[in-house]
C-alpha cells in the first residue's frame, strides 16, 4: 500500500510540473529551415506515390 507521505510527495511533484507549464506554456522549437521542409515534403510525396503504386504498404497515422 502506498503511504500517505508518498502520495503527498507525488501529488506535489505533479502540481509543480503543472504550475511550471502554466508559467511557460508557449515554449516553441525554432522554425524549420526551408530546405529541410522542402526535402521533408518531397519525401512524403514520394512515399505517397509508392503507396498508391503498391510498392510500399500504407501506414496508418498514430
CHARMM-style PDB file with segment names, atoms N, HN, CA, C and O in Angstrom:
ATOM      1  N   UNK     1       0.839  -1.182   0.000  1.00  0.00      PROA
ATOM      2  CA  UNK     1       0.000   0.000   0.000  1.00  0.00      PROA
ATOM      3  C   UNK     1       0.885   1.247   0.000  1.00  0.00      PROA
ATOM      4  O   UNK     1       1.910   1.289   0.680  1.00  0.00      PROA
ATOM      5  N   UNK     2       0.488   2.243  -0.754  1.00  0.00      PROA
ATOM      6  HN  UNK     2      -0.345   2.209  -1.306  1.00  0.00      PROA
ATOM      7  CA  UNK     2       1.262   3.478  -0.829  1.00  0.00      PROA
ATOM      8  C   UNK     2       1.006   4.296   0.425  1.00  0.00      PROA
ATOM      9  O   UNK     2      -0.137   4.510   0.829  1.00  0.00      PROA
ATOM     10  N   UNK     3       2.095   4.747   1.030  1.00  0.00      PROA
ATOM     11  HN  UNK     3       3.023   4.573   0.702  1.00  0.00      PROA
ATOM     12  CA  UNK     3       1.963   5.538   2.235  1.00  0.00      PROA
ATOM     13  C   UNK     3       1.448   6.939   1.946  1.00  0.00      PROA
ATOM     14  O   UNK     3       1.530   7.426   0.818  1.00  0.00      PROA
ATOM     15  N   UNK     4       0.923   7.568   2.967  1.00  0.00      PROA
ATOM     16  HN  UNK     4       0.856   7.172   3.882  1.00  0.00      PROA
ATOM     17  CA  UNK     4       0.360   8.907   2.829  1.00  0.00      PROA
ATOM     18  C   UNK     4       1.425   9.906   2.371  1.00  0.00      PROA
ATOM     19  O   UNK     4       1.153  10.765   1.533  1.00  0.00      PROA
ATOM     20  N   UNK     5       2.641   9.791   2.923  1.00  0.00      PROA
ATOM     21  HN  UNK     5       2.862   9.092   3.604  1.00  0.00      PROA
ATOM     22  CA  UNK     5       3.718  10.717   2.554  1.00  0.00      PROA
ATOM     23  C   UNK     5       4.090  10.580   1.078  1.00  0.00      PROA
ATOM     24  O   UNK     5       4.352  11.578   0.406  1.00  0.00      PROA
ATOM     25  N   UNK     6       4.113   9.354   0.578  1.00  0.00      PROA
ATOM     26  HN  UNK     6       3.901   8.543   1.123  1.00  0.00      PROA
ATOM     27  CA  UNK     6       4.440   9.125  -0.829  1.00  0.00      PROA
ATOM     28  C   UNK     6       3.377   9.738  -1.726  1.00  0.00      PROA
ATOM     29  O   UNK     6       3.695  10.353  -2.744  1.00  0.00      PROA
ATOM     30  N   UNK     7       2.128   9.571  -1.352  1.00  0.00      PROA
ATOM     31  HN  UNK     7       1.870   9.071  -0.526  1.00  0.00      PROA
ATOM     32  CA  UNK     7       1.026  10.129  -2.135  1.00  0.00      PROA
ATOM     33  C   UNK     7       1.114  11.648  -2.171  1.00  0.00      PROA
ATOM     34  O   UNK     7       0.937  12.253  -3.228  1.00  0.00      PROA
ATOM     35  N   UNK     8       1.383  12.263  -1.041  1.00  0.00      PROA
ATOM     36  HN  UNK     8       1.527  11.771  -0.182  1.00  0.00      PROA
ATOM     37  CA  UNK     8       1.510  13.727  -0.967  1.00  0.00      PROA
ATOM     38  C   UNK     8       2.695  14.192  -1.812  1.00  0.00      PROA
ATOM     39  O   UNK     8       2.590  15.173  -2.549  1.00  0.00      PROA
ATOM     40  N   UNK     9       3.835  13.477  -1.700  1.00  0.00      PROA
ATOM     41  HN  UNK     9       3.920  12.680  -1.101  1.00  0.00      PROA
ATOM     42  CA  UNK     9       5.025  13.854  -2.463  1.00  0.00      PROA
ATOM     43  C   UNK     9       4.750  13.782  -3.964  1.00  0.00      PROA
ATOM     44  O   UNK     9       5.112  14.692  -4.709  1.00  0.00      PROA
ATOM     45  N   UNK    10       4.110  12.699  -4.405  1.00  0.00      PROA
ATOM     46  HN  UNK    10       3.815  11.960  -3.800  1.00  0.00      PROA
ATOM     47  CA  UNK    10       3.786  12.564  -5.827  1.00  0.00      PROA
ATOM     48  C   UNK    10       2.832  13.663  -6.273  1.00  0.00      PROA
ATOM     49  O   UNK    10       2.999  14.232  -7.352  1.00  0.00      PROA
ATOM     50  N   UNK    11       1.846  13.958  -5.458  1.00  0.00      PROA
ATOM     51  HN  UNK    11       1.710  13.496  -4.582  1.00  0.00      PROA
ATOM     52  CA  UNK    11       0.876  14.999  -5.797  1.00  0.00      PROA
ATOM     53  C   UNK    11       1.576  16.354  -5.919  1.00  0.00      PROA
ATOM     54  O   UNK    11       1.296  17.114  -6.846  1.00  0.00      PROA
ATOM     55  N   UNK    12       2.482  16.658  -4.988  1.00  0.00      PROA
ATOM     56  HN  UNK    12       2.710  16.041  -4.235  1.00  0.00      PROA
ATOM     57  CA  UNK    12       3.207  17.927  -5.040  1.00  0.00      PROA
ATOM     58  C   UNK    12       4.092  18.012  -6.283  1.00  0.00      PROA
ATOM     59  O   UNK    12       4.202  19.073  -6.898  1.00  0.00      PROA
ATOM     60  N   UNK    13       4.719  16.898  -6.649  1.00  0.00      PROA
ATOM     61  HN  UNK    13       4.629  16.036  -6.149  1.00  0.00      PROA
ATOM     62  CA  UNK    13       5.571  16.887  -7.841  1.00  0.00      PROA
ATOM     63  C   UNK    13       4.742  17.143  -9.103  1.00  0.00      PROA
ATOM     64  O   UNK    13       5.144  17.925  -9.965  1.00  0.00      PROA
ATOM     65  N   UNK    14       3.603  16.491  -9.205  1.00  0.00      PROA
ATOM     66  HN  UNK    14       3.277  15.856  -8.504  1.00  0.00      PROA
ATOM     67  CA  UNK    14       2.724  16.694 -10.363  1.00  0.00      PROA
ATOM     68  C   UNK    14       2.208  18.122 -10.387  1.00  0.00      PROA
ATOM     69  O   UNK    14       2.159  18.748 -11.446  1.00  0.00      PROA
ATOM     70  N   UNK    15       1.826  18.638  -9.237  1.00  0.00      PROA
ATOM     71  HN  UNK    15       1.866  18.130  -8.377  1.00  0.00      PROA
ATOM     72  CA  UNK    15       1.317  20.009  -9.140  1.00  0.00      PROA
ATOM     73  C   UNK    15       2.397  21.008  -9.554  1.00  0.00      PROA
ATOM     74  O   UNK    15       2.102  21.990 -10.234  1.00  0.00      PROA
ATOM     75  N   UNK    16       3.639  20.765  -9.152  1.00  0.00      PROA
ATOM     76  HN  UNK    16       3.879  19.966  -8.599  1.00  0.00      PROA
ATOM     77  CA  UNK    16       4.737  21.666  -9.505  1.00  0.00      PROA
ATOM     78  C   UNK    16       4.990  21.648 -11.013  1.00  0.00      PROA
ATOM     79  O   UNK    16       5.213  22.699 -11.615  1.00  0.00      PROA
ATOM     80  N   UNK    17       4.957  20.451 -11.633  1.00  0.00      PROA
ATOM     81  HN  UNK    17       4.776  19.597 -11.144  1.00  0.00      PROA
ATOM     82  CA  UNK    17       5.148  20.370 -13.080  1.00  0.00      PROA
ATOM     83  C   UNK    17       4.028  21.089 -13.818  1.00  0.00      PROA
ATOM     84  O   UNK    17       4.275  21.776 -14.809  1.00  0.00      PROA
ATOM     85  N   UNK    18       2.799  20.932 -13.340  1.00  0.00      PROA
ATOM     86  HN  UNK    18       2.598  20.373 -12.536  1.00  0.00      PROA
ATOM     87  CA  UNK    18       1.665  21.606 -13.978  1.00  0.00      PROA
ATOM     88  C   UNK    18       1.809  23.114 -13.835  1.00  0.00      PROA
ATOM     89  O   UNK    18       1.505  23.854 -14.770  1.00  0.00      PROA
ATOM     90  N   UNK    19       2.264  23.573 -12.691  1.00  0.00      PROA
ATOM     91  HN  UNK    19       2.511  22.972 -11.931  1.00  0.00      PROA
ATOM     92  CA  UNK    19       2.435  25.009 -12.461  1.00  0.00      PROA
ATOM     93  C   UNK    19       3.518  25.570 -13.381  1.00  0.00      PROA
ATOM     94  O   UNK    19       3.350  26.660 -13.927  1.00  0.00      PROA
ATOM     95  N   UNK    20       4.616  24.853 -13.561  1.00  0.00      PROA
ATOM     96  HN  UNK    20       4.752  23.967 -13.117  1.00  0.00      PROA
ATOM     97  CA  UNK    20       5.675  25.354 -14.441  1.00  0.00      PROA
ATOM     98  C   UNK    20       5.179  25.412 -15.881  1.00  0.00      PROA
ATOM     99  O   UNK    20       5.602  26.281 -16.644  1.00  0.00      PROA
ATOM    100  N   UNK    21       4.287  24.498 -16.264  1.00  0.00      PROA
ATOM    101  HN  UNK    21       3.943  23.792 -15.645  1.00  0.00      PROA
ATOM    102  CA  UNK    21       3.706  24.549 -17.609  1.00  0.00      PROA
ATOM    103  C   UNK    21       2.779  25.756 -17.731  1.00  0.00      PROA
ATOM    104  O   UNK    21       2.713  26.375 -18.793  1.00  0.00      PROA
ATOM    105  N   UNK    22       2.066  26.096 -16.668  1.00  0.00      PROA
ATOM    106  HN  UNK    22       2.119  25.593 -15.805  1.00  0.00      PROA
ATOM    107  CA  UNK    22       1.193  27.275 -16.695  1.00  0.00      PROA
ATOM    108  C   UNK    22       2.003  28.557 -16.858  1.00  0.00      PROA
ATOM    109  O   UNK    22       1.554  29.497 -17.514  1.00  0.00      PROA
ATOM    110  N   UNK    23       3.195  28.599 -16.263  1.00  0.00      PROA
ATOM    111  HN  UNK    23       3.560  27.835 -15.730  1.00  0.00      PROA
ATOM    112  CA  UNK    23       4.008  29.806 -16.318  1.00  0.00      PROA
ATOM    113  C   UNK    23       4.706  29.969 -17.666  1.00  0.00      PROA
ATOM    114  O   UNK    23       4.963  31.093 -18.097  1.00  0.00      PROA
ATOM    115  N   UNK    24       5.017  28.853 -18.338  1.00  0.00      PROA
ATOM    116  HN  UNK    24       4.808  27.940 -17.989  1.00  0.00      PROA
ATOM    117  CA  UNK    24       5.717  28.909 -19.627  1.00  0.00      PROA
ATOM    118  C   UNK    24       5.028  27.994 -20.639  1.00  0.00      PROA
ATOM    119  O   UNK    24       5.623  27.006 -21.068  1.00  0.00      PROA
ATOM    120  N   UNK    25       3.789  28.299 -21.032  1.00  0.00      PROA
ATOM    121  HN  UNK    25       3.305  29.102 -20.684  1.00  0.00      PROA
ATOM    122  CA  UNK    25       3.060  27.376 -21.903  1.00  0.00      PROA
ATOM    123  C   UNK    25       3.469  27.430 -23.367  1.00  0.00      PROA
ATOM    124  O   UNK    25       3.227  26.470 -24.098  1.00  0.00      PROA
ATOM    125  N   UNK    26       4.075  28.509 -23.814  1.00  0.00      PROA
ATOM    126  HN  UNK    26       4.271  29.289 -23.220  1.00  0.00      PROA
ATOM    127  CA  UNK    26       4.301  28.697 -25.247  1.00  0.00      PROA
ATOM    128  C   UNK    26       5.751  28.524 -25.663  1.00  0.00      PROA
ATOM    129  O   UNK    26       6.245  29.266 -26.512  1.00  0.00      PROA
ATOM    130  N   UNK    27       6.433  27.562 -25.080  1.00  0.00      PROA
ATOM    131  HN  UNK    27       6.032  26.959 -24.390  1.00  0.00      PROA
ATOM    132  CA  UNK    27       7.808  27.290 -25.487  1.00  0.00      PROA
ATOM    133  C   UNK    27       7.743  26.559 -26.822  1.00  0.00      PROA
ATOM    134  O   UNK    27       7.141  25.489 -26.917  1.00  0.00      PROA
ATOM    135  N   UNK    28       8.358  27.130 -27.848  1.00  0.00      PROA
ATOM    136  HN  UNK    28       8.847  27.999 -27.770  1.00  0.00      PROA
ATOM    137  CA  UNK    28       8.289  26.553 -29.186  1.00  0.00      PROA
ATOM    138  C   UNK    28       9.687  26.224 -29.689  1.00  0.00      PROA
ATOM    139  O   UNK    28      10.673  26.846 -29.294  1.00  0.00      PROA
ATOM    140  N   UNK    29       9.746  25.241 -30.562  1.00  0.00      PROA
ATOM    141  HN  UNK    29       8.945  24.736 -30.883  1.00  0.00      PROA
ATOM    142  CA  UNK    29      11.016  24.898 -31.186  1.00  0.00      PROA
ATOM    143  C   UNK    29      11.310  25.909 -32.290  1.00  0.00      PROA
ATOM    144  O   UNK    29      10.390  26.540 -32.809  1.00  0.00      PROA
ATOM    145  N   UNK    30      12.569  26.069 -32.650  1.00  0.00      PROA
ATOM    146  HN  UNK    30      13.317  25.556 -32.229  1.00  0.00      PROA
ATOM    147  CA  UNK    30      12.891  27.014 -33.725  1.00  0.00      PROA
ATOM    148  C   UNK    30      12.250  26.572 -35.043  1.00  0.00      PROA
ATOM    149  O   UNK    30      12.015  25.381 -35.245  1.00  0.00      PROA
ATOM    150  N   UNK    31      11.967  27.515 -35.932  1.00  0.00      PROA
ATOM    151  HN  UNK    31      12.158  28.483 -35.768  1.00  0.00      PROA
ATOM    152  CA  UNK    31      11.333  27.151 -37.202  1.00  0.00      PROA
ATOM    153  C   UNK    31      12.245  26.262 -38.051  1.00  0.00      PROA
ATOM    154  O   UNK    31      13.471  26.342 -37.976  1.00  0.00      PROA
ATOM    155  N   UNK    32      11.609  25.420 -38.855  1.00  0.00      PROA
ATOM    156  HN  UNK    32      10.613  25.355 -38.915  1.00  0.00      PROA
ATOM    157  CA  UNK    32      12.348  24.501 -39.718  1.00  0.00      PROA
ATOM    158  C   UNK    32      12.902  25.264 -40.920  1.00  0.00      PROA
ATOM    159  O   UNK    32      12.179  26.048 -41.535  1.00  0.00      PROA
ATOM    160  N   UNK    33      14.176  25.047 -41.266  1.00  0.00      PROA
ATOM    161  HN  UNK    33      14.763  24.410 -40.767  1.00  0.00      PROA
ATOM    162  CA  UNK    33      14.736  25.718 -42.448  1.00  0.00      PROA
ATOM    163  C   UNK    33      13.955  25.330 -43.710  1.00  0.00      PROA
ATOM    164  O   UNK    33      13.489  24.197 -43.821  1.00  0.00      PROA
ATOM    165  N   UNK    34      13.810  26.257 -44.656  1.00  0.00      PROA
ATOM    166  HN  UNK    34      14.189  27.178 -44.566  1.00  0.00      PROA
ATOM    167  CA  UNK    34      13.022  25.974 -45.865  1.00  0.00      PROA
ATOM    168  C   UNK    34      13.524  24.759 -46.650  1.00  0.00      PROA
ATOM    169  O   UNK    34      12.720  23.988 -47.174  1.00  0.00      PROA
ATOM    170  N   UNK    35      14.840  24.584 -46.733  1.00  0.00      PROA
ATOM    171  HN  UNK    35      15.493  25.210 -46.307  1.00  0.00      PROA
ATOM    172  CA  UNK    35      15.387  23.444 -47.480  1.00  0.00      PROA
ATOM    173  C   UNK    35      14.983  22.122 -46.828  1.00  0.00      PROA
ATOM    174  O   UNK    35      14.613  21.173 -47.520  1.00  0.00      PROA
ATOM    175  N   UNK    36      15.053  22.064 -45.508  1.00  0.00      PROA
ATOM    176  HN  UNK    36      15.353  22.835 -44.947  1.00  0.00      PROA
ATOM    177  CA  UNK    36      14.664  20.848 -44.799  1.00  0.00      PROA
ATOM    178  C   UNK    36      13.171  20.579 -44.968  1.00  0.00      PROA
ATOM    179  O   UNK    36      12.758  19.434 -45.147  1.00  0.00      PROA
ATOM    180  N   UNK    37      12.371  21.631 -44.912  1.00  0.00      PROA
ATOM    181  HN  UNK    37      12.706  22.562 -44.766  1.00  0.00      PROA
ATOM    182  CA  UNK    37      10.927  21.472 -45.093  1.00  0.00      PROA
ATOM    183  C   UNK    37      10.612  20.969 -46.506  1.00  0.00      PROA
ATOM    184  O   UNK    37       9.764  20.094 -46.678  1.00  0.00      PROA
ATOM    185  N   UNK    38      11.286  21.515 -47.504  1.00  0.00      PROA
ATOM    186  HN  UNK    38      11.975  22.226 -47.365  1.00  0.00      PROA
ATOM    187  CA  UNK    38      11.064  21.079 -48.886  1.00  0.00      PROA
ATOM    188  C   UNK    38      11.441  19.608 -49.053  1.00  0.00      PROA
ATOM    189  O   UNK    38      10.710  18.844 -49.683  1.00  0.00      PROA
ATOM    190  N   UNK    39      12.593  19.211 -48.483  1.00  0.00      PROA
ATOM    191  HN  UNK    39      13.187  19.831 -47.971  1.00  0.00      PROA
ATOM    192  CA  UNK    39      13.019  17.818 -48.581  1.00  0.00      PROA
ATOM    193  C   UNK    39      12.039  16.891 -47.877  1.00  0.00      PROA
ATOM    194  O   UNK    39      11.752  15.800 -48.369  1.00  0.00      PROA
ATOM    195  N   UNK    40      11.524  17.320 -46.727  1.00  0.00      PROA
ATOM    196  HN  UNK    40      11.758  18.207 -46.327  1.00  0.00      PROA
ATOM    197  CA  UNK    40      10.555  16.502 -45.997  1.00  0.00      PROA
ATOM    198  C   UNK    40       9.270  16.349 -46.799  1.00  0.00      PROA
ATOM    199  O   UNK    40       8.712  15.255 -46.885  1.00  0.00      PROA
ATOM    200  N   UNK    41       8.801  17.451 -47.386  1.00  0.00      PROA
ATOM    201  HN  UNK    41       9.254  18.339 -47.316  1.00  0.00      PROA
ATOM    202  CA  UNK    41       7.581  17.399 -48.192  1.00  0.00      PROA
ATOM    203  C   UNK    41       7.771  16.521 -49.426  1.00  0.00      PROA
ATOM    204  O   UNK    41       6.883  15.745 -49.779  1.00  0.00      PROA
ATOM    205  N   UNK    42       8.934  16.641 -50.088  1.00  0.00      PROA
ATOM    206  HN  UNK    42       9.656  17.271 -49.802  1.00  0.00      PROA
ATOM    207  CA  UNK    42       9.220  15.807 -51.257  1.00  0.00      PROA
ATOM    208  C   UNK    42       9.260  14.327 -50.878  1.00  0.00      PROA
ATOM    209  O   UNK    42       8.753  13.476 -51.608  1.00  0.00      PROA
ATOM    210  N   UNK    43       9.859  14.036 -49.748  1.00  0.00      PROA
ATOM    211  HN  UNK    43      10.271  14.727 -49.155  1.00  0.00      PROA
ATOM    212  CA  UNK    43       9.945  12.656 -49.287  1.00  0.00      PROA
ATOM    213  C   UNK    43       8.551  12.103 -48.992  1.00  0.00      PROA
ATOM    214  O   UNK    43       8.255  10.956 -49.326  1.00  0.00      PROA
ATOM    215  N   UNK    44       7.707  12.905 -48.373  1.00  0.00      PROA
ATOM    216  HN  UNK    44       7.948  13.837 -48.101  1.00  0.00      PROA
ATOM    217  CA  UNK    44       6.334  12.482 -48.079  1.00  0.00      PROA
ATOM    218  C   UNK    44       5.564  12.226 -49.375  1.00  0.00      PROA
ATOM    219  O   UNK    44       4.812  11.257 -49.473  1.00  0.00      PROA
ATOM    220  N   UNK    45       5.751  13.091 -50.360  1.00  0.00      PROA
ATOM    221  HN  UNK    45       6.362  13.879 -50.280  1.00  0.00      PROA
ATOM    222  CA  UNK    45       5.069  12.925 -51.642  1.00  0.00      PROA
ATOM    223  C   UNK    45       5.530  11.638 -52.345  1.00  0.00      PROA
ATOM    224  O   UNK    45       4.708  10.896 -52.883  1.00  0.00      PROA
ATOM    225  N   UNK    46       6.838  11.380 -52.339  1.00  0.00      PROA
ATOM    226  HN  UNK    46       7.505  11.984 -51.903  1.00  0.00      PROA
ATOM    227  CA  UNK    46       7.350  10.149 -52.955  1.00  0.00      PROA
ATOM    228  C   UNK    46       6.808   8.911 -52.243  1.00  0.00      PROA
ATOM    229  O   UNK    46       6.486   7.913 -52.887  1.00  0.00      PROA
ATOM    230  N   UNK    47       6.708   8.976 -50.913  1.00  0.00      PROA
ATOM    231  HN  UNK    47       6.969   9.787 -50.389  1.00  0.00      PROA
ATOM    232  CA  UNK    47       6.171   7.851 -50.148  1.00  0.00      PROA
ATOM    233  C   UNK    47       4.714   7.600 -50.514  1.00  0.00      PROA
ATOM    234  O   UNK    47       4.305   6.449 -50.664  1.00  0.00      PROA
ATOM    235  N   UNK    48       3.920   8.668 -50.661  1.00  0.00      PROA
ATOM    236  HN  UNK    48       4.252   9.604 -50.540  1.00  0.00      PROA
ATOM    237  CA  UNK    48       2.516   8.514 -51.039  1.00  0.00      PROA
ATOM    238  C   UNK    48       2.398   7.888 -52.425  1.00  0.00      PROA
ATOM    239  O   UNK    48       1.541   7.030 -52.639  1.00  0.00      PROA
ATOM    240  N   UNK    49       3.248   8.305 -53.376  1.00  0.00      PROA
ATOM    241  HN  UNK    49       3.944   9.001 -53.202  1.00  0.00      PROA
ATOM    242  CA  UNK    49       3.220   7.720 -54.715  1.00  0.00      PROA
ATOM    243  C   UNK    49       3.570   6.229 -54.673  1.00  0.00      PROA
ATOM    244  O   UNK    49       2.954   5.426 -55.375  1.00  0.00      PROA
ATOM    245  N   UNK    50       4.561   5.856 -53.846  1.00  0.00      PROA
ATOM    246  HN  UNK    50       5.061   6.508 -53.276  1.00  0.00      PROA
ATOM    247  CA  UNK    50       4.916   4.438 -53.713  1.00  0.00      PROA
ATOM    248  C   UNK    50       3.753   3.638 -53.140  1.00  0.00      PROA
ATOM    249  O   UNK    50       3.497   2.512 -53.568  1.00  0.00      PROA
ATOM    250  N   UNK    51       3.042   4.227 -52.163  1.00  0.00      PROA
ATOM    251  HN  UNK    51       3.250   5.142 -51.816  1.00  0.00      PROA
ATOM    252  CA  UNK    51       1.898   3.533 -51.585  1.00  0.00      PROA
ATOM    253  C   UNK    51       0.791   3.353 -52.622  1.00  0.00      PROA
ATOM    254  O   UNK    51       0.175   2.290 -52.695  1.00  0.00      PROA
ATOM    255  N   UNK    52       0.537   4.390 -53.423  1.00  0.00      PROA
ATOM    256  HN  UNK    52       1.037   5.254 -53.363  1.00  0.00      PROA
ATOM    257  CA  UNK    52      -0.502   4.289 -54.448  1.00  0.00      PROA
ATOM    258  C   UNK    52      -0.134   3.263 -55.517  1.00  0.00      PROA
ATOM    259  O   UNK    52      -1.008   2.585 -56.056  1.00  0.00      PROA
ATOM    260  N   UNK    53       1.146   3.149 -55.819  1.00  0.00      PROA
ATOM    261  HN  UNK    53       1.857   3.700 -55.381  1.00  0.00      PROA
ATOM    262  CA  UNK    53       1.596   2.188 -56.822  1.00  0.00      PROA
ATOM    263  C   UNK    53       1.636   0.769 -56.261  1.00  0.00      PROA
ATOM    264  O   UNK    53       1.780  -0.193 -57.015  1.00  0.00      PROA
ATOM    265  N   UNK    54       1.508   0.638 -54.946  1.00  0.00      PROA
ATOM    266  HN  UNK    54       1.391   1.420 -54.334  1.00  0.00      PROA
ATOM    267  CA  UNK    54       1.531  -0.687 -54.323  1.00  0.00      PROA
ATOM    268  C   UNK    54       2.918  -1.170 -53.972  1.00  0.00      PROA
ATOM    269  O   UNK    54       3.085  -2.325 -53.579  1.00  0.00      PROA
ATOM    270  N   UNK    55       3.919  -0.316 -54.102  1.00  0.00      PROA
ATOM    271  HN  UNK    55       3.784   0.622 -54.420  1.00  0.00      PROA
ATOM    272  CA  UNK    55       5.296  -0.711 -53.789  1.00  0.00      PROA
ATOM    273  C   UNK    55       5.588  -0.676 -52.293  1.00  0.00      PROA
ATOM    274  O   UNK    55       6.554  -1.285 -51.833  1.00  0.00      PROA
ATOM    275  N   UNK    56       4.772   0.025 -51.547  1.00  0.00      PROA
ATOM    276  HN  UNK    56       3.988   0.520 -51.920  1.00  0.00      PROA
ATOM    277  CA  UNK    56       5.002   0.177 -50.114  1.00  0.00      PROA
ATOM    278  C   UNK    56       3.661   0.053 -49.406  1.00  0.00      PROA
ATOM    279  O   UNK    56       2.674   0.633 -49.859  1.00  0.00      PROA
ATOM    280  N   UNK    57       3.604  -0.698 -48.293  1.00  0.00      PROA
ATOM    281  HN  UNK    57       4.406  -1.169 -47.925  1.00  0.00      PROA
ATOM    282  CA  UNK    57       2.321  -0.816 -47.588  1.00  0.00      PROA
ATOM    283  C   UNK    57       1.896   0.525 -46.988  1.00  0.00      PROA
ATOM    284  O   UNK    57       2.735   1.317 -46.559  1.00  0.00      PROA
ATOM    285  N   UNK    58       0.611   0.763 -46.963  1.00  0.00      PROA
ATOM    286  HN  UNK    58      -0.071   0.120 -47.311  1.00  0.00      PROA
ATOM    287  CA  UNK    58       0.074   2.012 -46.408  1.00  0.00      PROA
ATOM    288  C   UNK    58       0.121   1.929 -44.892  1.00  0.00      PROA
ATOM    289  O   UNK    58      -0.348   0.958 -44.298  1.00  0.00      PROA
ATOM    290  N   UNK    59       0.692   2.955 -44.272  1.00  0.00      PROA
ATOM    291  HN  UNK    59       1.073   3.744 -44.755  1.00  0.00      PROA
ATOM    292  CA  UNK    59       0.790   3.001 -42.817  1.00  0.00      PROA
ATOM    293  C   UNK    59      -0.220   4.001 -42.290  1.00  0.00      PROA
ATOM    294  O   UNK    59      -0.347   5.112 -42.805  1.00  0.00      PROA
ATOM    295  N   UNK    60      -0.933   3.590 -41.259  1.00  0.00      PROA
ATOM    296  HN  UNK    60      -0.829   2.688 -40.840  1.00  0.00      PROA
ATOM    297  CA  UNK    60      -1.904   4.478 -40.628  1.00  0.00      PROA
ATOM    298  C   UNK    60      -1.177   5.398 -39.655  1.00  0.00      PROA
ATOM    299  O   UNK    60      -0.246   4.976 -38.969  1.00  0.00      PROA
ATOM    300  N   UNK    61      -1.607   6.658 -39.601  1.00  0.00      PROA
ATOM    301  HN  UNK    61      -2.364   7.000 -40.158  1.00  0.00      PROA
ATOM    302  CA  UNK    61      -1.022   7.606 -38.653  1.00  0.00      PROA
ATOM    303  C   UNK    61      -1.454   7.222 -37.246  1.00  0.00      PROA
ATOM    304  O   UNK    61      -2.586   6.790 -37.028  1.00  0.00      PROA
ATOM    305  N   UNK    62      -0.537   7.385 -36.293  1.00  0.00      PROA
ATOM    306  HN  UNK    62       0.382   7.736 -36.470  1.00  0.00      PROA
ATOM    307  CA  UNK    62      -0.843   7.014 -34.910  1.00  0.00      PROA
ATOM    308  C   UNK    62      -1.682   8.036 -34.225  1.00  0.00      PROA
ATOM    309  OT1 UNK    62      -2.025   7.869 -33.054  1.00  0.00      PROA
TER     310      UNK     62
END
